[in-house]
């Protein structure tokens, strides 16, 4: 369900990230999604190239909404099109809300929105209130850096495929390896020490095992930070956004953390476009 101002005409929102520029367009009431790799600071020429992918030109837009990265370098008007700047916190929060509603939550549900990008930001969102709560420097950039060193690729699809084939226990130590029983709600096969088995020197992991251990460590860190912060912030659910949610290996681990810590965690469809979607859905007066 689109807000009234997006049901006619052409509206575009761009989220300038460190790795990608994500785009969501509302064209006569239908949403279109695409992205392209980071190509430097935004300017009019870059905007025209991004829009041209879908055969769109600046003069035909009712509004261009921009957020993320260095979006404030852009002018307030280009080729006769108004350019509206939205703070990244507002765009992340509103985008999480839009996707949460699509996943079945009510519009007034207080949620933690996790922007899992190169790093990770965690926001509280309730109605039109958006507040940064916490975050971690562990994120997609961490995954790619470690994968370059240990797996030999920085392609997320390759990392994801390998992770699903590998076994993180060949790299990590579990609770069963270091103590004699469960801890609270955690089973004996829960991770106790990331990369701890490597320190013992009694294992020869494959690239797939390393991929599994890397994605597990990153996903657990993100999910633990968010689920730990949710109760104190007054959030009933955690919503994961960002392109890390595109990876099945990441989604699986995040789901396990939510289960063990009794916190509903949603990884919605189109999670990678949440920030651009939140910018697009911003009220025209913003």
Residue frames relative to the residue before (quaternion, step in Angstrom):
aa qw qx qy qz dx dy dz
X 1.0000 0.0000 0.0000 0.0000 0.00 0.00 0.00
X 0.2193 -0.7998 0.5491 0.1035 3.57 -0.57 1.16
X 0.5186 -0.5910 0.4953 0.3694 3.59 -1.15 0.50
X 0.6821 -0.5400 0.2960 0.3944 3.61 -1.07 0.67
X 0.6802 0.5199 -0.3182 0.4073 3.60 0.91 -0.81
X 0.6922 0.4602 -0.2866 0.4764 3.61 1.24 -0.20
X 0.5303 0.6782 -0.3930 0.3231 3.60 1.23 -0.08
X 0.7682 0.2095 -0.1540 0.5850 3.60 1.21 -0.29
X 0.7662 0.3512 -0.2615 0.4703 3.55 -1.22 0.50
X 0.4886 -0.6425 0.5072 0.3021 3.54 -1.35 -0.22
X 0.0003 -0.7828 0.6186 -0.0674 3.53 -0.76 1.16
X 0.0717 -0.8076 0.5853 0.0050 3.60 -0.91 0.89
X 0.0828 -0.7649 0.6362 0.0582 3.54 -1.15 0.75
X 0.1332 -0.7877 0.6000 0.0431 3.54 -1.03 0.90
X 0.1322 -0.7620 0.6309 0.0627 3.55 -1.01 0.91
X 0.1971 -0.8045 0.5544 0.0816 3.56 -0.41 1.27
X 0.0630 -0.8192 0.5700 -0.0080 3.56 -0.31 1.27
X 0.6786 -0.4758 0.3650 0.4241 3.54 -1.32 0.07
X 0.7751 0.3289 -0.1600 0.5153 3.57 1.04 -0.81
X 0.8153 0.0912 0.0011 0.5719 3.58 0.99 -0.88
X 0.2775 -0.6660 0.6467 0.2474 3.48 -1.41 0.22
X 0.1648 -0.7971 0.5780 0.0592 3.57 -0.62 1.18
X 0.1273 -0.8071 0.5764 0.0106 3.53 -0.96 0.95
X 0.0003 0.7495 -0.6619 -0.0134 3.54 -1.09 0.82
X 0.0680 -0.7976 0.5993 0.0053 3.56 -0.87 1.01
X 0.2026 -0.7216 0.6469 0.1407 3.54 -1.13 0.77
X 0.0017 0.8030 -0.5924 0.0659 3.55 -0.45 1.26
X 0.8192 -0.1791 0.0546 0.5421 3.56 -0.38 1.31
X 0.7718 -0.4044 0.1863 0.4539 3.54 0.88 1.00
X 0.6686 0.4422 -0.3118 0.5102 3.60 1.25 0.09
X 0.3609 -0.7489 0.5209 0.1940 3.56 -0.97 0.90
X 0.0847 -0.7654 0.6375 0.0228 3.54 -1.09 0.86
X 0.1559 -0.8024 0.5750 0.0337 3.57 -0.99 0.93
X 0.2235 0.7476 -0.6184 0.0933 3.56 -1.11 0.69
X 0.1183 -0.7841 0.6028 0.0884 3.56 -1.27 0.22
X 0.1139 -0.7671 0.6237 0.0978 3.53 -1.30 0.27
X 0.6133 -0.5627 0.3951 0.3888 3.59 -1.15 0.53
X 0.6362 -0.5297 0.4096 0.3834 3.54 -1.23 0.56
X 0.0448 -0.8176 0.5739 -0.0148 3.58 -0.87 0.99
X 0.7517 -0.3621 0.2091 0.5101 3.57 1.09 0.59
X 0.7396 -0.4018 0.2927 0.4537 3.54 -1.35 0.02
X 0.5170 -0.6719 0.4298 0.3107 3.60 -0.98 0.78
X 0.0918 0.7490 -0.6544 0.0470 3.52 -1.18 0.73
X 0.7451 -0.4177 0.2650 0.4475 3.57 -1.28 0.12
X 0.6453 0.5286 -0.3321 0.4404 3.59 0.95 -0.82
X 0.6522 0.5046 -0.3146 0.4701 3.58 0.96 -0.84
X 0.6347 0.5278 -0.3319 0.4564 3.59 0.95 -0.84
X 0.6539 0.5131 -0.3203 0.4544 3.59 0.88 -0.89
X 0.6528 0.5139 -0.3160 0.4581 3.60 0.96 -0.83
X 0.6491 0.5166 -0.3211 0.4568 3.59 0.95 -0.85
X 0.6869 0.4847 -0.2838 0.4612 3.58 0.88 -0.93
X 0.6168 0.5847 -0.3433 0.3998 3.57 1.05 -0.77
X 0.5177 0.6428 -0.4135 0.3844 3.60 1.18 -0.46
X 0.7693 0.2846 -0.1563 0.5503 3.58 1.07 -0.73
X 0.5615 -0.6389 0.3757 0.3680 3.57 1.22 0.39
X 0.4805 0.6580 -0.4314 0.3874 3.57 1.17 0.61
X 0.1429 -0.7680 0.6163 0.0996 3.57 -1.11 0.69
X 0.6567 -0.5474 0.3522 0.3808 3.57 -1.15 0.57
X 0.6733 0.5167 -0.3416 0.4036 3.66 0.77 -0.83
X 0.6782 0.4999 -0.3138 0.4378 3.62 1.08 -0.51
X 0.5601 0.6274 -0.3871 0.3780 3.61 1.24 -0.17
X 0.4218 -0.6551 0.5650 0.2715 3.53 -1.16 0.70
X 0.7877 -0.1049 0.1111 0.5968 3.56 1.08 -0.78
X 0.1552 -0.7359 0.6503 0.1071 3.54 -1.14 0.75
X 0.1142 -0.7951 0.5948 0.0313 3.57 -0.69 1.13
X 0.0728 -0.8152 0.5745 0.0000 3.58 -0.81 0.98
X 0.0585 0.7785 -0.6220 0.0603 3.54 -1.18 0.70
X 0.7293 0.4576 -0.3018 0.4095 3.55 -1.31 0.13
X 0.8521 0.1925 -0.1150 0.4729 3.52 -1.31 0.37
X 0.7453 -0.3515 0.3065 0.4764 3.54 -0.95 -0.99
X 0.1349 0.8442 -0.5077 0.1065 3.56 1.02 0.84
X 0.6157 0.5762 -0.3558 0.4029 3.60 1.13 -0.51
X 0.4878 0.6345 -0.4419 0.4051 3.59 1.27 0.06
X 0.6147 0.5789 -0.3429 0.4116 3.58 1.18 -0.51
X 0.5044 -0.6386 0.4820 0.3248 3.60 -1.14 0.59
X 0.5956 -0.5839 0.4167 0.3614 3.58 -1.27 0.15
X 0.7767 0.1512 -0.1120 0.6011 3.58 1.29 -0.01
X 0.0232 0.7787 -0.6264 0.0264 3.56 -1.05 0.84
X 0.8494 -0.0395 -0.0129 0.5261 3.56 -0.82 1.03
X 0.7251 -0.4430 0.2371 0.4709 3.57 1.02 0.80
X 0.6086 0.5507 -0.3476 0.4534 3.59 1.29 -0.05
X 0.4087 -0.6997 0.5194 0.2713 3.62 -0.83 0.89
X 0.1835 -0.7684 0.6072 0.0850 3.56 -0.97 0.94
X 0.1238 -0.8160 0.5646 0.0102 3.56 -0.55 1.24
X 0.2422 -0.7751 0.5722 0.1146 3.56 -0.81 1.06
X 0.0854 -0.7833 0.6156 0.0120 3.57 -0.89 1.04
X 0.4935 -0.6552 0.4725 0.3225 3.59 -0.88 0.86
X 0.5682 -0.6238 0.4144 0.3412 3.54 -1.05 0.77
X 0.6140 0.5524 -0.3592 0.4346 3.61 1.02 -0.70
X 0.6644 0.4908 -0.3005 0.4768 3.58 0.92 -0.88
X 0.6678 0.5069 -0.3075 0.4501 3.59 0.91 -0.90
X 0.6437 0.5082 -0.3221 0.4729 3.60 0.96 -0.84
X 0.6912 0.4978 -0.2872 0.4381 3.56 0.81 -1.01
X 0.6932 0.4597 -0.2854 0.4762 3.57 0.83 -0.95
X 0.6267 0.5391 -0.3410 0.4476 3.59 1.01 -0.74
X 0.6353 0.5181 -0.3219 0.4737 3.55 1.03 -0.78
X 0.6444 0.5217 -0.3180 0.4599 3.57 1.01 -0.80
X 0.6393 0.5295 -0.3298 0.4496 3.58 0.92 -0.89
X 0.7048 0.4505 -0.2688 0.4777 3.58 0.87 -0.94
X 0.6122 0.5446 -0.3525 0.4521 3.60 1.09 -0.63
X 0.6358 0.5147 -0.3245 0.4749 3.58 1.01 -0.79
X 0.6467 0.5087 -0.3192 0.4702 3.59 0.98 -0.80
X 0.6816 0.4772 -0.2812 0.4782 3.58 1.15 -0.61
X 0.6991 -0.5121 0.2551 0.4289 3.58 1.28 0.08
X 0.5418 0.6058 -0.4212 0.4026 3.61 1.21 -0.04
X 0.5038 -0.6273 0.4900 0.3355 3.57 -1.21 0.42
X 0.6615 -0.5551 0.3404 0.3720 3.55 -1.21 0.57
X 0.7368 0.4158 -0.2382 0.4769 3.60 1.10 -0.59
X 0.3833 0.7222 -0.4894 0.3032 3.61 1.23 0.37
X 0.3404 -0.7277 0.5487 0.2315 3.64 -0.77 0.92
X 0.0089 -0.8316 0.5523 -0.0582 3.59 -0.64 1.10
X 0.3450 -0.6403 0.6277 0.2774 3.49 -1.41 0.28
X 0.1537 -0.7774 0.6053 0.0749 3.57 -0.78 1.02
X 0.1623 -0.7909 0.5879 0.0501 3.54 -0.70 1.15
X 0.1546 -0.7689 0.6155 0.0778 3.56 -0.66 1.11
X 0.0654 -0.8246 0.5614 -0.0239 3.54 -0.07 1.37
X 0.1413 0.7868 -0.5789 0.1609 3.53 0.04 1.34
X 0.8064 -0.1249 0.1270 0.5638 3.58 -0.86 -0.93
X 0.7173 0.0959 -0.0879 0.6846 3.51 1.26 -0.68
X 0.4423 -0.7071 0.4926 0.2484 3.59 -1.23 -0.07
X 0.0830 -0.7684 0.6340 0.0290 3.55 -0.92 1.01
X 0.1550 -0.7821 0.5996 0.0692 3.57 -1.05 0.80
X 0.0563 -0.8173 0.5726 -0.0312 3.56 -0.67 1.20
X 0.3345 -0.6699 0.6148 0.2476 3.52 -1.31 0.44
X 0.0290 -0.7996 0.5995 -0.0203 3.58 -0.89 0.98
X 0.1662 0.7571 -0.6162 0.1394 3.54 -0.86 1.03
X 0.8047 -0.0631 -0.0334 0.5893 3.55 -0.54 1.23
X 0.7688 -0.3074 0.2257 0.5134 3.63 -0.65 -1.03
X 0.5320 0.6143 -0.4106 0.4135 3.57 1.20 0.45
X 0.0049 -0.7978 0.6003 -0.0561 3.56 -0.76 1.10
X 0.0449 0.8181 -0.5649 0.0981 3.56 -0.70 1.11
X 0.3912 -0.6981 0.5479 0.2438 3.55 -0.87 0.98
X 0.1943 -0.8103 0.5485 0.0688 3.56 -0.79 1.06
X 0.7696 -0.2019 0.1879 0.5759 3.57 0.79 -1.02
X 0.0377 -0.7910 0.6091 0.0434 3.54 -1.25 -0.32
X 0.2065 -0.7540 0.6033 0.1574 3.52 -1.32 -0.16
X 0.4963 -0.6499 0.4900 0.3019 3.55 -1.16 0.63
X 0.5492 0.5724 -0.4023 0.4570 3.58 1.31 -0.01
X 0.2806 0.7484 -0.5582 0.2225 3.56 -0.80 1.03
X 0.8171 -0.2377 0.1808 0.4931 3.53 -1.18 -0.58
X 0.6240 0.5389 -0.3423 0.4506 3.57 1.06 -0.67
X 0.6066 0.5422 -0.3348 0.4753 3.56 1.11 -0.71
X 0.6534 0.5235 -0.3042 0.4545 3.54 0.91 -0.97
X 0.6967 0.4737 -0.2860 0.4566 3.58 0.84 -0.96
X 0.6482 0.5258 -0.3275 0.4428 3.59 0.97 -0.79
X 0.6839 0.4638 -0.2842 0.4862 3.57 0.91 -0.89
X 0.6398 0.5254 -0.3322 0.4519 3.57 1.02 -0.74
X 0.6030 0.5419 -0.3641 0.4584 3.59 1.05 -0.65
X 0.6975 0.4830 -0.2690 0.4558 3.57 0.92 -0.92
X 0.8277 0.3096 -0.1039 0.4563 3.56 0.78 -1.07
X 0.7615 0.3487 -0.1829 0.5150 3.58 1.14 -0.57
X 0.4171 -0.7370 0.4443 0.2925 3.57 1.16 -0.56
X 0.7285 0.3209 -0.2511 0.5507 3.59 1.16 0.49
X 0.1849 -0.7455 0.6210 0.1562 3.54 -1.28 0.43
X 0.4248 0.6830 -0.4748 0.3572 3.57 1.23 0.45
X 0.4150 -0.7447 0.4535 0.2599 3.64 -0.45 1.11
X 0.6388 0.5274 -0.3376 0.4470 3.59 1.02 -0.74
X 0.6521 0.4969 -0.3138 0.4789 3.59 1.01 -0.76
X 0.6369 0.5210 -0.3275 0.4644 3.58 0.97 -0.84
X 0.6580 0.5199 -0.3038 0.4522 3.57 0.92 -0.92
X 0.6680 0.4996 -0.3053 0.4594 3.58 0.89 -0.93
X 0.6626 0.4946 -0.3046 0.4728 3.58 0.94 -0.86
X 0.6386 0.5478 -0.3313 0.4270 3.58 0.94 -0.88
X 0.6755 0.4920 -0.2952 0.4631 3.57 1.02 -0.76
X 0.6612 0.4765 -0.3014 0.4948 3.58 1.27 -0.34
X 0.6947 0.5195 -0.2657 0.4206 3.58 1.13 -0.68
X 0.3510 -0.7064 0.5774 0.2108 3.52 -1.40 0.06
X 0.3495 -0.7713 0.4973 0.1890 3.57 -0.40 1.24
X 0.5774 0.6049 -0.3844 0.3911 3.62 1.14 -0.45
X 0.5907 0.5498 -0.3731 0.4578 3.59 1.24 -0.25
X 0.7102 0.3958 -0.2297 0.5349 3.58 1.33 -0.18
X 0.7659 0.3487 -0.1623 0.5153 3.56 0.96 -0.95
X 0.3646 -0.6540 0.5970 0.2880 3.52 -1.39 0.12
X 0.3016 -0.7488 0.5648 0.1712 3.57 -1.01 0.84
X 0.6875 -0.4383 0.3579 0.4552 3.56 -1.29 0.09
X 0.6459 0.5409 -0.3133 0.4383 3.55 1.05 -0.80
X 0.6347 0.5318 -0.3259 0.4563 3.58 1.21 -0.47
X 0.8036 0.3373 -0.1406 0.4698 3.57 1.03 -0.72
X 0.7713 0.1553 -0.1293 0.6036 3.61 1.23 -0.32
X 0.5863 -0.6361 0.3953 0.3088 3.58 -1.27 0.16
X 0.8191 0.1467 -0.0917 0.5470 3.61 1.16 0.06
X 0.7290 -0.3984 0.3254 0.4516 3.52 -1.35 -0.29
X 0.2402 -0.7194 0.6264 0.1797 3.54 -1.37 0.28
X 0.8223 -0.0922 0.0316 0.5606 3.58 -0.39 1.19
X 0.8055 -0.2088 0.1961 0.5188 3.54 -0.78 -1.10
X 0.5636 0.6399 -0.3754 0.3632 3.57 1.25 -0.22
X 0.4027 -0.7150 0.5159 0.2458 3.60 -0.92 0.88
X 0.6757 -0.5179 0.3389 0.4005 3.57 -1.23 0.32
X 0.6878 0.4642 -0.3022 0.4692 3.62 1.15 -0.42
X 0.4082 0.6896 -0.4928 0.3390 3.61 1.22 0.28
X 0.5787 -0.6051 0.4212 0.3485 3.57 -1.13 0.64
X 0.1882 -0.7721 0.5991 0.0973 3.56 -0.94 0.95
X 0.7998 0.0205 0.0324 0.5990 3.59 0.97 -0.90
X 0.3319 -0.7336 0.5590 0.1977 3.57 -0.56 1.13
X 0.8484 0.0627 -0.1039 0.5152 3.57 -0.90 1.04
X 0.3563 0.7747 -0.4640 0.2399 3.58 1.23 0.27
X 0.6304 0.5360 -0.3496 0.4394 3.59 1.05 -0.65
X 0.5772 0.5719 -0.3756 0.4457 3.59 1.15 -0.58
X 0.6457 0.5294 -0.3220 0.4462 3.58 0.98 -0.83
X 0.6495 0.5140 -0.3225 0.4582 3.59 1.09 -0.63
X 0.3424 -0.7879 0.4572 0.2301 3.56 1.21 -0.45
X 0.5754 0.6077 -0.3770 0.3969 3.60 1.18 0.41
X 0.6836 0.4432 -0.2725 0.5119 3.58 1.17 0.53
X 0.1575 -0.7544 0.6276 0.1107 3.55 -1.24 0.52
X 0.1354 -0.8427 0.5162 0.0715 3.58 0.23 1.23
X 0.4227 -0.6560 0.5630 0.2721 3.53 -1.28 0.52
X 0.6679 -0.4595 0.3651 0.4577 3.62 -1.21 0.13
X 0.6305 0.5301 -0.3372 0.4559 3.60 1.04 -0.71
X 0.6318 0.5213 -0.3330 0.4671 3.59 1.03 -0.74
X 0.6450 0.5071 -0.3195 0.4740 3.56 0.98 -0.82
X 0.6373 0.5242 -0.3325 0.4566 3.59 0.96 -0.82
X 0.6491 0.5136 -0.3129 0.4658 3.58 0.98 -0.85
X 0.6748 0.4956 -0.2946 0.4607 3.59 0.96 -0.86
X 0.6419 0.5237 -0.3227 0.4579 3.57 1.00 -0.80
X 0.6957 0.4593 -0.2885 0.4709 3.59 0.77 -0.98
X 0.6229 0.5387 -0.3415 0.4530 3.58 1.05 -0.71
X 0.6717 0.4997 -0.3034 0.4549 3.59 0.86 -0.92
X 0.6793 0.4854 -0.2938 0.4653 3.57 0.87 -0.93
X 0.6847 0.4868 -0.2942 0.4557 3.59 0.84 -0.94
X 0.6492 0.5111 -0.3253 0.4599 3.59 0.95 -0.81
X 0.6457 0.5278 -0.3254 0.4456 3.58 0.92 -0.86
X 0.6638 0.5043 -0.3003 0.4636 3.57 0.87 -0.97
X 0.7097 0.4701 -0.2698 0.4500 3.57 0.79 -1.03
X 0.6538 0.5167 -0.3201 0.4507 3.60 0.98 -0.79
X 0.6270 0.5271 -0.3387 0.4629 3.59 0.98 -0.80
X 0.7057 0.4744 -0.2697 0.4520 3.59 0.86 -0.97
X 0.6993 0.4659 -0.2897 0.4583 3.58 0.83 -0.93
X 0.6273 0.5299 -0.3411 0.4576 3.60 1.10 -0.59
X 0.7086 0.4654 -0.2595 0.4624 3.58 1.04 -0.77
X 0.5514 0.6753 -0.3833 0.3049 3.59 1.09 -0.65
X 0.6945 0.4817 -0.3264 0.4231 3.67 0.65 -0.92
X 0.6795 0.5021 -0.2944 0.4468 3.58 0.90 -0.88
X 0.6772 0.4771 -0.2850 0.4822 3.57 1.14 -0.62
X 0.4933 -0.6697 0.4230 0.3595 3.58 1.23 -0.36
X 0.4694 0.6750 -0.4410 0.3600 3.57 1.20 0.45
X 0.3379 -0.7591 0.5254 0.1832 3.56 -0.98 0.85
X 0.7841 0.1750 -0.0798 0.5901 3.58 1.21 -0.51
X 0.2753 -0.7090 0.6196 0.1943 3.53 -1.33 0.41
X 0.1141 -0.7834 0.6096 0.0400 3.57 -0.91 0.97
X 0.2360 -0.7855 0.5621 0.1068 3.56 -0.66 1.15
X 0.0125 -0.7833 0.6215 -0.0064 3.57 -0.85 0.99
X 0.5660 0.5730 -0.4531 0.3822 3.55 -1.29 0.30
X 0.6309 -0.5941 0.3588 0.3469 3.55 -1.18 0.57
X 0.4931 0.6265 -0.4602 0.3906 3.61 1.17 -0.10
X 0.5977 0.5746 -0.3478 0.4377 3.56 1.20 -0.49
X 0.5486 0.6029 -0.3977 0.4211 3.59 1.27 -0.16
X 0.6628 0.5336 -0.2936 0.4357 3.59 1.20 -0.51
X 0.4543 -0.7099 0.4706 0.2611 3.58 -0.68 1.10
X 0.6398 0.5369 -0.3331 0.4376 3.60 0.99 -0.78
X 0.6480 0.5003 -0.3056 0.4861 3.58 1.06 -0.75
X 0.6528 0.5220 -0.3189 0.4469 3.59 0.88 -0.93
X 0.6419 0.5447 -0.3271 0.4293 3.59 0.96 -0.87
X 0.7000 0.4647 -0.2761 0.4668 3.58 0.81 -0.98
X 0.6353 0.5242 -0.3346 0.4579 3.59 0.94 -0.82
X 0.6407 0.5280 -0.3197 0.4567 3.58 1.00 -0.79
X 0.6419 0.5220 -0.3219 0.4603 3.58 1.01 -0.79
X 0.6443 0.5182 -0.3265 0.4579 3.59 0.95 -0.85
X 0.6472 0.5178 -0.3171 0.4610 3.58 0.93 -0.86
X 0.6460 0.5255 -0.3121 0.4574 3.57 1.02 -0.84
X 0.7064 0.4764 -0.2759 0.4448 3.58 0.79 -1.00
X 0.7608 0.3491 -0.1941 0.5115 3.58 1.08 -0.69
X 0.4677 -0.7388 0.4045 0.2680 3.56 1.28 0.50
X 0.5144 0.5941 -0.4411 0.4335 3.55 0.96 0.92
X 0.3906 -0.7179 0.5144 0.2597 3.63 -0.64 1.00
X 0.0474 -0.7933 0.6067 -0.0177 3.57 -0.71 1.12
X 0.1391 -0.7935 0.5914 0.0365 3.56 -0.78 1.09
X 0.0654 -0.7352 0.6726 0.0534 3.56 -0.99 0.91
X 0.1656 -0.8595 0.4762 0.0834 3.59 0.12 1.27
X 0.6174 -0.4822 0.4527 0.4259 3.52 -1.34 0.16
X 0.8223 0.1909 -0.1805 0.5048 3.58 -1.16 0.72
X 0.1933 0.8217 -0.5171 0.1417 3.59 1.14 0.58
X 0.6501 0.5535 -0.3155 0.4142 3.58 1.03 -0.74
X 0.7153 0.4283 -0.2444 0.4951 3.57 1.22 -0.43
X 0.3288 0.7991 -0.4677 0.1859 3.58 1.27 0.10
X 0.6873 0.4896 -0.3085 0.4389 3.61 0.82 -0.92
X 0.6470 0.4900 -0.3161 0.4913 3.59 0.98 -0.80
X 0.6362 0.5260 -0.3235 0.4626 3.58 1.02 -0.79
X 0.6500 0.5145 -0.3149 0.4623 3.58 0.98 -0.82
X 0.6345 0.5109 -0.3271 0.4788 3.58 1.04 -0.72
X 0.6513 0.5263 -0.3149 0.4469 3.57 0.94 -0.90
X 0.7209 0.4493 -0.2408 0.4695 3.59 0.98 -0.89
X 0.4253 0.7007 -0.4784 0.3151 3.61 1.21 0.00
X 0.5609 -0.6186 0.4212 0.3541 3.62 -0.97 0.78
X 0.6176 -0.5901 0.3675 0.3678 3.60 -1.01 0.73
X 0.6575 0.5281 -0.3195 0.4322 3.60 1.07 -0.61
X 0.5067 0.6708 -0.4259 0.3344 3.61 1.23 -0.31
